[in-house]
Structure formats: C-alpha cells, structure tokens
Amino acid sequence: MDQIVNSGDSDNHLQSETTLKSVCRSCHGGCGAHLHVKDGLLVNVTGDPDSPLNKGRLCPIGAATMDLVYHPDRLKYPMKRKPPRGSGEWERISWDDALGEIAERLQSIKDEFGAESIAMGTGTGRHHIRWVSRFGHALGTPNWCEPGFAQCFHPRVNTSIQTMGDFPVCDFTGDVGPECIIYWGHNPVNSGPDGETRFNVRDSLAYKPKIIVIDPRETYLAKKADLWLQLRPGTDDALALAMLNVVIFEKLYDEEFVTKWTHGFTELAERVKDMPPEWAQDITWVPADKIREAARLYARTNPSMMEWGCAIEHTPACIQTIRAISMLPVLTGNIDVPGGWVFGMHGLGRFPSLIENLSEEMNAKRLGADRFKMLCGEGADLPAAHIPTLLQAMREGKPYPVKAFLVFGNNTLTTYANTSLVYESLMNLDFMVCADLFMTPTAELSDIVLPAASWPEIDQVAGMPTIAANVVLAQQKAVQIGECKSDEEIFVELARRMNLDSCTESVQDVLDQMVGDGLGITFDELRGEGFVQVPFKYRKYETDGFKTPTGKIELYSTRLEAMGYDPLPYYEEPPESPVATPELAEKFPLVLTTGGRIPFFFNSEHRQLRQLRKAHPEPVAEIHPETAADLGIEDGEWMSIETSRGKIKQKAKLTFGIDPRVIHAEHGWWFPEGKAPEYGVWDSNANVLTSNLPPYDPAMGTYQLRALQCKVAKI
C-alpha cells in the first residue's frame, strides 16, 4: 500500500513508492488529488477521498493528467526561433542562454523606451497569474494583462468588492442546503468554475432545490430546472432590473435586512420603477409572466444561492449587469447565511504583488488608467492594463510604443478577441517570449519559448473557493519532466539576473508568507496535511459591518459615484444587435453567442490530450432545426459562421434547445495536430468573429464578446 508522505524539501520521495496529497489544477477548480509516484515517475492520479470539494472524484480533464504530463509533444527545453517571426524554425538552447538573452533584451528595451514599453501577459493560469504581475511590478512596468480581469470572473470580484466589500460565493460545503438556486449565464457542471467545483454543484442537487436557469441555451441544468428563462444574449441586465422591479414593488424583499444593512434602496426603487416585466419582455424575449414567476419563486424560497458565470461579463454593460444581478440575493437577505451567498474566511494571506514598487507617475501610464478606473486605476483590486489599448500601443505606438511582450500560460491568438488585430499587434513587436506546456500558434510568434511545468510538477498553494479560500490546499511537485520549470521559478531566476531585488526571494519563501499570514503554519506543514478547512462563521457583518464607505451593501454605490460612474444599475443595449444595428442585422441576421463550456477542455487547453479529443474531436455549433432547414444544413455537417470581422467553420448540432434566431459557437478551438506555425488557428476559432473595438464598459473597459450579429451557410 502506498504511503502518504510530506515531500518537504527533499527529493527522496521521488525515488520510492509514495502518494502525495495535492490539488488538481487542470482548471480553476481545486479538486483534491493523490499523486502516485514510483521510482521518480508519476504512475497514477486519483481523487482525494478526504477532500470536502470533490470527495475522491475527478472530472475527465483531471483523469487525463497522465496524458498531460507525459505527452510526447510537451515542450521540454528552451528554444530560440530562427528569423523571421513566425518562421516555424527553432533551435534548442540552454536555460542559461535563454534567461541571459531575455534579461539583456528586456534591459535594453527598458533603457531605450522605458519600463512601460514592456508588457506582461497571462491567461487562465491557476498558479502563476499573480506572479506575472509581481514580476512586472518588480521590473517597473504597469502593463500586465489577463483577459479575465476585464471579462471573466474578475469583474464579478471587483464589482462585488465595490458593492459589498467582499466577494460572495455559494455555501456548498456548509451543513444547510439551498432551497433555491439561480444559475445565471453559468453551467458549472460542464465548466471549471472559480467559486466551487462541479462536484459541489452536482451534490447540491441532492437537497432538491428549486432551480431557475437563465441562459440562451438549454443546458444540462436547464433541463432539470423548475424555470428556464431563455433570454436574448446580451440582455441580462434588463432581465435583472425587471426582476428587481417585481421584488421591490410586490414587497417580496427582506425589509429588516434591507433597512439595516443596505444603502440606496429608495434610489434603486426609483431607478427600476419603470422597468416591469412587460418592459423587459420585448428586450429579452422572455415573456413577462415568466419573469414575474421567476422573481417570485426566488424571493419566496429561502435560503437561496446564485451561481453566475462569465456570460454576464461579455458586453459593454458588464459592471451594471453584475450589480443588478447581485442585488437579488441582497434584497432577499440571502447574504452570509447558511445555504446562501457567503463571504469566505480568506485562509490565505495576501499575495505580495509588489504594486507598491510603481510610482504614481508609472501607475498613471498604465494603458487604460485614464478611462477604466475599476480595471486599471483607483477602483481596481489589482490594476491591469486594458488589452485593446495595449494592442493598439503595439501596432501604432500610441500613446507610447510597447516593444516587448512576455506571455505565460496563454495562447493569445486563440483567447484574445478579434484575432486579426491581435495577430497584427504581435507581429509588430521587437521581442516576444512565451512560456507554455506545448507549442501553440502564439508560441510560434515568439522569439524564445520556455518549457513550463504542469500542475504535478509544481509546488504551490490554492485557496478554494477562489478568492474566498475556505479550504487551503497544497499543490506538490511529484515529478520532473525534461528541463521544465514552473513559471514562478522562471520569474525568480530572471529577477536575479536583472537584479530586481524585490522579487528574488524563493518561491518557498513567498508560499510560507501567504500560508503563515492566513493559517499560522508553514507551507511544508500544509503540504504534510494536504489541505486545511478553515472554521466557518456566518453573518460576519453583524459584528464587522460591510467593508464599504457606508458600512452597508451599496445598492447606490458611493465608490462608483466618486469615480464618476453611474451609482445605480441601468440597461444598455448591446452595441451590435438587431436593435442597435438593424442595417448590419439585415446582412448578418442571426445572434451569435459563444463561450459555452466543454467538459473535456478548459478554454483553449487540452486539445492535445487523446482521450479528451476522442470524446470531443471537433468544434460544434448549436443551431435550431428550423434555421438549419432553411439553410439546407443537416446535423453533423460543416457550416460557416461569419461576422463583419471574419469567418470560421464548425460542425452543426441541431437542437431545439436554442432559439431559431440564435447560434452558439464553441470557443478556444485550434488544432495542435495541424500544420505549424498556425495550427489551424484561423479555421474554427470563435475569436476570429469577436470584437475588441469600442464602445467599452466605462468602468471596466469590457467589450462585446457575445450577442454579435452573424450569418451561417452550408459549406
């Protein structure tokens, strides 16, 4: 029988048969995992039966970890590209040469153009994301970016902090089950969610709660729902405002909680007074009586939860949509109560981001800081650059040139909106570095590619739910593959070469600081335990209040008002829609939504893994049978999807679970088996169709990724 051990600082555990308690990081979830190691090799990965998050289970992605770690196409050593950019010709180099050249090139660019001319990029990294900004701040640049900070998860985090003083998550691990759950723009049984694991969601169904699903598509949960509101993509804020109208004017709200613990109820009531379900039905395509029924069911069934997803963050009305939706749990008193929305215990100390290294002058140079204060400026939890503005600086040198781009854990050509403009921007760089597990279309455009470590090859710490950290887990290095290094190790070594003294301490030192500040133990002690579940306390606001200027939940946001933004939620029609652009809709008559999660992949990741591709080999677009018949398209046939920005192809999936006026295209598609250097990035990638052009959300800089106008044709 394997012995579960603490790896400590020794590598002896790699030479005998052991089992390490770790945490799967194949997505944003934090499922406990056992790494079975024999003679220095990883021989199996299984779920940790003691983990309160997954109780021994692993999803298909986690179950494919062995294929990920030992895949023959893994990058195993640094490589340098032969000119020109995108040539597809590479030569192996040493780590010493790679780090030396990177340090020399960055210093040269910094000396000539300033630190702000160097940008840092990342993606859905589960361990390295804040290390990217940390290195950037040590280097002196304010320009680091990650798509999620503007349009996936972080807008909910940042807006919640502005509104409530903290980020709420669903109470999936408490002793009281929910009586009602709203799933809004979120299908967490298919996704790698940020607030919970998919197993928590499935387990919650055992309480037999009333389920309300708000989604343009008939998802797994929609089929199980008591009510499914099939809204027009991009109109979530109108639906939320109409539901608030019902809750307020039918007096379904928790009067005691609202009176004592909210600010601005009168103003909110005045704002939604003329927004009844009848107003919303023409906008959302959801019948008024169904909107009213959903509002009543949710308000009268307590305790209740709200599961919301990134679909609500994909339009220029991002911030106010989030605020409107979040006010439903607030008004009904489902805040920090058993079985409701709860604020986490924050079992990890704050990550040392080194933002303090930047001067006021340099912070002001952050691209977008003059406009998008919740993303880039004073209202941001961790300020990030505005990606469209950053790309413009690469292409046009305005307001100043960006000459270098270091990308960690992101396939930029696939994951950034408006692929054509992204490609043009990257091709204009003087220097580009990419760290990844595999060669990608983005890596092919780089000057130097660094081999990154996968999650069983890394020592790290994870807090789940993300941000809340009610459970703190140790991620343990079990195996060494080739010359791969963790992104964290790369940053430390590069910082030492560049004499960036504030960023040269070891990864272990940083982990010790975070774990020590949160739990009062060392990382090695956490590693020995595997995880620590922090004792939970409800209704913390009764003694501490809410961490807002008023000490209450701000329905009327004093913080937004102080930054020059509307303090109350409002409806804004998507800038590209049958209503806003009727002339465009004549040419492109269908509404395109994108981004529905695929249970076998995580965004653009894992397309190389054989068992996952076998389960889902090709990109699939959902289309209503009537629409398909009109176009002569049969189930399983390739069809083209076209917007004003480009054209792709995906296979038709005929379903009555989508409106005849709507098309859903899968995101994240590229083909690792395809021909280098492009790997089919132009063939089926939904971001060929999306826009990163204005208008933007005034506070967050968000742009329109869904609810776009498209047309479809048989190929």
N, C-alpha and C positions, 0 to 999 in steps of 0.2 A: 504494500500500500504506500502511495506517495506520502511524503512528509511535507506539511505546510510549514514554510520557514520564512523568517525575516531575512531578506537578502543583505541588509546592512550595507557596509562599504566594501564587502568582499566579493570577489568573483568566484569563490569556491562553489557556490550554489549552481554554477553553470556546468560543473564537472560531475555532478551526481544526479540521481533521480529525485527531483523535488517538484513541489507545486507552490507557485507564488500566487498570493491573493492580489488581484489587480482590478482594473476597471476598463471595460471596453470603450474605446473612443473612436469607433468606426463612424459614429455620427455624433450629434451633440448630446445624446443621451448618456447616462452614466451607469450602465448595467455592470454589476459586479461580475468578475470573471476569474477563473483559475487558469493560470498558465502552467502547463505541464512540461517540464524541462528534463531532458535526459542526455547526458554526455555533451552538454553545450548546445543541444538542438531543441527547438520547440517542437514537441511531438503531438500536442493536442491543446485545444482551447475549449473550456466548458464554462457554463454559468455558475456563479457562486450561489449555492442554495441559501446562504445566510444573508444575502443582500436584501434589504427591505424594498429595493427598487425593482428587481427582476425575479427574485426568489428562484434562482437557478436556471432561468430561461435565457436563451439568446435568439435574436432575430436572424433572418437569412444572411444579413450583412456580417453580423458578429460571427456567425457559424462559418463564414468564408475566410476567417482570419489567416488560417494556414496558407491558403492560396495567395493572400495578400503578401504575407511575409516572405514566402519562398518563390514568388512568381519569377519566371525566367527573365522577364523584361524589366525587373527592378533596376533602377539606377544604383550602381554600387561604388562608383568612384567619380571624382570631379572630371569635368570635360570642358574643353575650350573649343568654341566654334571657329571654323575657318571662314574668312570673308567670302561673299558679302552676307549681311544679315538675312537669315532665312535660307542659307545655302543647303542646310541639312547635312553638312560635312563637319565631323567632330574629331578631336584627338584627346586622348586621355592625358591628364596632368595630375600632379601631386596636390595634396591639400596645402602644402607649404607654398607652392607656386600659385594656386588658386587664391588663397587668402592674401598672399602678398600682392598679386595684381589687383584684386578688388580694393584693398586698402590704398594702394598707390593711386588708382584711378579715382576713387572717391575723394581722396585728399586733394588731388589736382583739380577736380571739378569744384570742390568746396572753395579752394583758394581763388579760383578764377571767377566763379559765378555766385558764390555764397552757399551756405548750407541749405537754404531753401530750394535750391535747384536740384537737390537730391530727394527723391520720393521713395517711400516705403509702401509696399502693397501686400495685402494678405487676403485670405478668404475664409472658409469655414474651418479654420484650424481650431482644434479643441484644446490645444495646449499652448500654442505659440502666439496667439493673436495679440495679447498684450505685450509680449516680448518684442514684437515688431515695433510697436510704438515706443517702447522703452529704449531700444537701440536708436531709433530716430531721434528721440529727445536727447540722448547722450551725444549723438552726432551733431545736434543743434538744429535739425530741420523740423518744422511744424507739419510737414506734408507727409503724413502717413494716411492710408485709407483702407477701407474694407467695405464691400457693398452692403453688408448687414447693418452697418452703422447708420445708413440712410434709409434702408428699405427692407430690412429683415431682422426682426426681433428687437434690435436696439432702440428704434423709435418708440416701441411699447415700453421699454425700460425707462428711457429718458423722459417720456411724457408722463409716465406713472410717477416718477420721482418729482416732476414739477407739480403734479396734481395732488399726490398723496404723501409725498416724502419718501416713498419706498416702492418697490416693485412687487405686486401681488402674484401669488401662484396658487394653484388648486391644492386643496388639502387632501391629497390622495393617500398619504401614509398615516393619517390620524385614525382615531377609533370610531368616528362618526361618519357615515356615508352620506353623500349628497342625495337630496330628494329630487333635484332637477339640475340638469347640465345643459348649457348652451354651447354648441360647437360652432364658432363663428369664423368662417374662412379657414377652417383647420380640420384636417383629417388625421389626427395623431396616431391612429393605428397603422398608418402607412408611412409616417414620417419619423425622423429622428428629432424629436422636439426639444425645445430649450427649457421647458418648465417641468418636464416629467419624462418617464419612459413610456413607450407604447404599451408596456405591460401594466403600468399603473392605470392607464385608461381602460384597458380591457377588464381589469379586475374591478374597476368602479361600476361596471355594468351589473355585477352581482348584487348590488344594492337595489337594482331595478328602478333607477331614477327615471323621471320624466325627461325625455330628450328632445331638444329643439336644435335642429341643424339649419344653419344659414349658409348656403353655398349654391353657386350656379349649377353644380354637378350633383348627381345622385351618388354620393359616396357610400362606403360601407355603413357608416353611421347614419346617413340619411335614410337608408333602407330600414334601419331599426328605430327611427325617430317617431315620436308622437306627432311632431310637426316638422315638416321640411319647408323652409321658405326659399324658393328658387328665384333669387333676385338677379337683376341685370348686373353683370360685372361692373364694378366701379361705383356702385350706388349705395354702398354700405352705410355711409353717413346719413343719407336720407332715411333709410330704414331705422337706424338707431334713434334719430331725432323723433320720428313718428312713434316709436315705442316709448320714448321718454314722455311724449305728449299724453299717451294713454295712462302711464303710471302716475303722472302728476295730476292730471285733471280728473281721473277716476279715483284719486286719493288712495292709490294702492301702495304708496311708499311708506317706509318706516318713519313715522313722524318724530318719534323720540330721538332716533339716531340722526335724522336729517337736521333737526333743530339744534342739537347739541354739538354735532361733530362735522357739519358741513358749512361752507362759506359760499354765499351767492345763489341760494335756492330761488329766491324771488326773481333774480335776474335770469336764471336759467328758465324758469317757468314762463317768463315774458318772451324769451327767445323762441321757445317751442310752441307758443300759444297758437300760432297759425300754421302748424305743421302736423295736422292729424293724419291718421292712416289714409284718408281719402286723398290728401295732398301727395303722399308718398307712393301710392299705388301706380300712378302713371309714370313716375320716375323709375321705380324699382321693378316693375312688372309683377309685384306681389299684391294680390287682392287685399283690399283694406280690412275685410273681416278676418283674414288670416294674420295680418299684422297685429290686429287688436287681440286675437286669440292668443298669440304668442306672448305678447306683453302681459296679459292677464295670467297665463299659466306660469310664467317665470316669476312674477311678483307675488303670487299667492302660494308658491311651493317652496318652502324653506326647510333646511338650508340649501343653497344653490351655488353652483360653480359656473364659471365662464372660461371656456377654453377658446382662445383666439389665436389666429395664425397670421403669417406674413402677407396673406392676400389683402388684408386691410391696409397694408403699408405700401402698396404699389401704385398709388395715384398721387397727384399733387395736393390732395386734401388730406394727406396722411395724418398729421397731428390732430386735427379736429375730429377726424373719424375715430381715432383711438380714444380721444377724450369723450366723445358722445357714447361710444360703446361701454367704456369703463364706468359711466355714471349709472348704468342699470344695476350692477351689484351694489354700488354706493347707496342709491336711493332706497333699495330694498333691505339695507342693513346687513348684507352678506359679506362684511369686511372683518377679517381676522377672527372668524368664528369657526367652530368645528364644522367640517363639511362644506365650508365656503371658500372664499378667497382669503388667503392668509399671507402675512408678511413673514419672511423667513427669519431664521435665527443667526444667519451670517457667521457660520462656523469657521470661515477663513478670514484672516486678516487682509487688509487692503494691499493689493499688488503695488509694488514700488515702481510706478510708471515713469518717474523722473520728469514729469511735466514741469516741475519747478526749475529744471535746467534752462527752460526757454525764457528769454526776456519778454517784457511787454511788447517791445518792438517786433520780435520774432513771432510771437503769438498773433500779432496783427497781420503778419504776412501770410498766415495760413490761408490757402486758397479757398475762398468762400466765406471767410470770417467776417467780412464786411456786410454779408447778407443773411447767412443762415446760422443764427446765434445758438440754436439748440443742437446743431451738428458740429459747428466749427468754433463757437465762441463762448460767451459767458454762461449760457444756459446748458452747456454740454457737460455730461459726467466725465467723459474723456474725449476732448475735441479731436475731430478727424477732418481731413481735407474733403472738399466736395469733388467727387470723381469727375463729373463733366467739366468743371473748371480746371481740374488738374490735367485732364486730357487735352483741353484747349491750350494750356500752357506748354505741353509737349509739342503740339502741332504748330502753334502760332507764336510762341514766346511771349504771350500776353497773360497777365500783367507783367510777368517776367518769365524767362525760359526755365523749363525743367529739363535737365540734361541726362539724368540717371534715374533708373527705376530698379529697385530690389524687390523681387516678388517671392513670398514664402507661402506655400500651401494654397496657391490659387491659379487656376487655369483661366487667365484674364480674358483671352479671346472667346472663351465659351461663356463665362459668367458675368461679364460686364455688358450692359445694354448697348445696342447699336454697334454691332461687331465691325462694320466697315469703318466707322470713325475710330474705334479702338485700335484696329489694325494700322490705320494711317498714323495714329498717335505714337504707337510703339515703334514703328519703322523710322520715326524721326528722332529717336533717342541717340545720344552719343554712347551710352553704356547701359547694359541691362544684365542683371543677374537673376537666376531663378533657382530656387531650391524645391525639389519635389521628389516623390517616390518613383515616378515614371516620366519618360519623355512625353511631352504634351505639345500641342500647337503653340502654346505660349512659350514653353521652354525652348522650342526651336528658333524663336526670335531672339534669344538671349545671346550674350557674349560668353558667359560662363554659366554652366549648370552644376549645381551641387546636389549630391545624393542625400536625401533626407531619410530619417528613421521613421518607421511606422510605430503604432502605439505599443506593441510588445517590446520595442527596443528603446523605451524612454522611461526615465524616472520623472514623474510629475505628480501633481495633486489635482483633484477635481472636486468641485462642490456642486451638489445636486439638491434641489433643482438649481439650475444655473442662476447666478446672482444671489438667490436665497440661501443656499448652502446649509440645508437642514441635515444632510448627510455628507460627510467629507471622506473621500476615498483616495487611497494611494495607488498611483499608477507605477508599475515596477518594470525595470528593464530585465528581460529574461534571456535575450539573445542578441548577438552582434551579427549583422549582415554586411558583408563586404567592408567598405570603408565608410558606411553611412554614419552620419552624425545627426543628433537632434538639432532642430532649429535653435534651441536655447544654447547649446554648446557652440554652434556656429557664431552666434552673436557675441558670446563671451570671448571666443578666440579672436574674432575680428576687432572687438573693442580693445583688447590688449595690444594688438598690432598697431592700432591707431591711437593708443594712449588715451583712451576715453575713460578716465579713472572712475567715473561714477557708475560704470557698467561692467566692471571687470571681476566682481566677486563671482564665486562659483554658483552654479545652478542650485546645488545643495544648500548654500547659504540663503538664497532667496526663498527656497521652499521652507527652510527652517523658520525664517522670519514670518512667513504667511501662516504656517501651521501653529507656530508658537503664539502669535498675536491672537489667533482665533480659538485655539484649543488648549494652549499652555503646554504643548508637548513638542518633541522634535519630529522631523519628517521620518527618521528611522523608526521612532516609536509608532507613528501612524502606519508605516509600512509593515510593522510587525502585527498590528491589529487588522490591517486590510481596510477598514473603514471605521468611522465613529459617527453614530447617530446622536445629534445634539438634542437634549431635552427641550420639548416644545412648550411655548407659552402663548396662549390666545389673548385677544383683546389687550394688547400691549399699549394701545393708545389711551386706555383708561388711566394709566399712570404716567405715560411719556408724552401723550398727545401725538399729533402728526408732525413730521419734520417739514413743515411748510411755514411761510411767513405768518400765517394766521393761526397756526397750530391745529388747523382743521383740514379736511379734504376740500380742495378749492374747486368747486363747480365753476365759479368765476375766478379765473387764475390771475392772482396779483403778479406772479412772476412773468407770465406771458405779457400782461399789460405793461409791466416795467420795461420789457424788451421791445415794445412797440407792436405787438401782435394782438389779434382779437382775443379777449379773455374768455369768450364763450364759443362753444362749437357751432358750426354752420354747415350748410350744404353747398358744395361746389361741383357742378357738372364736370366730368372728365373732359379735358381739353380736346380729345379726339373721340367722338361719339356720334351716334345718329342724330342727337340733339344739337351738339355744339358744332359739328361739321357736316351738315346734310349733303353738301356738294361732294365731299370726299366719300360719304356713305353710299352715294349713287354708284361710284366706281368700285368701292370696297364695301359691299352690303352687309357682311356678317361681322359680329362682335367676337373678337379673339380674346380668350383668356388663356393664361399659361401658368405653369409652375406647380400643378398638382403633383404631389409626391409619389414616387415609385418605390415600393417596399424593398426593392433589390438594389437600389443605388442611393447615394446621397449627393444631391446636386449633380455635378459633373464627374464625381468619383466612382470608382469601382467598375467601370466599363471593361476593364481588362480581365476581371475575375470570371473564370469559365463557368462555374456553377450559377453565378448570378446572370450572366449573359444568356445562358441556356434557358433560364426562367423568363427572361425578358430580352430577346435578342435584338429587337428593332424598335424605333420610335413609333409611337401610336398617337393618333389624333382622334378625339371623340367628335362625332358628327351625328346629328339626328337622321333617322332613316328617310324622312320626307325630304330633307335637304339633300341628302345623298342621292336619292332617286331623281330629283330634279336635275342633278348634275351628272347623272349616269355613273355614279361611283358605287361600287359594291364593297361589301365588308372584306377587309384584308388587302384591298388594292392600294397602291401608292397614289397619293394625291398631292398636289402642290398647294401651299398656303402662302399667300402673298400680301404684303402691306406696301405702303408707299416707300419703305426703306429697303425691301428685299424680298426674296422668295426662297422657300425651303420645301422639302418633301418629307412627309410622314405617312405611315400606313393608316388607312381609315378603319376606325372601330365604330360600327353603327350601334347606337344606343338611344333608347327613349329617355335616358336619364340626363339629357341635356336639351336645352331649348332649341327649336329649329333655327333661331336667329343667332345662335352662339356656336363657336368652335373652340375646343380645348386642345392645345398643343403641348406635348411634353417638353420640358426644358432640360438643359445640361448635356445634350447629345453631341458627341463626337465619336470617331471610330478609331481606336488605337491600332486596330488591325489594318487600317488604311495606309495609303502611301504617305511617307514623310515628304515634306515637313508639315503639311496641313492636316493630315489625318481626318479628312472629311469634315472639317470644322464649319464649312460653308453649306454642307448638304442638308442637315436637319436641325441645326442649332437655332432654337427659338429666338435667341438674341440677335440674329440677323434681322428679325422682324420688329424688335422693340425700339423704343426711342429714349434718348438721354438728352433731348432738347427741351428748352423751356416751353411752357411755364413750369416752375418748381414750387414745391411747398415753401411758403415764405419763411418758415422757421427751421425746417429740416432739410430743405433742398431736394426733396423727393421728386421723382419724375414718373411718367406713366409707363409702367411695365405690362399692364393688362388693360382690358376694356378697349383695345385698339380696333380699328376698322381693318377688315381683311376680306379677301376673296379666295375661293377654293376652286380647283379644277382637277379633273381626272388627268392622270399622266398616261 
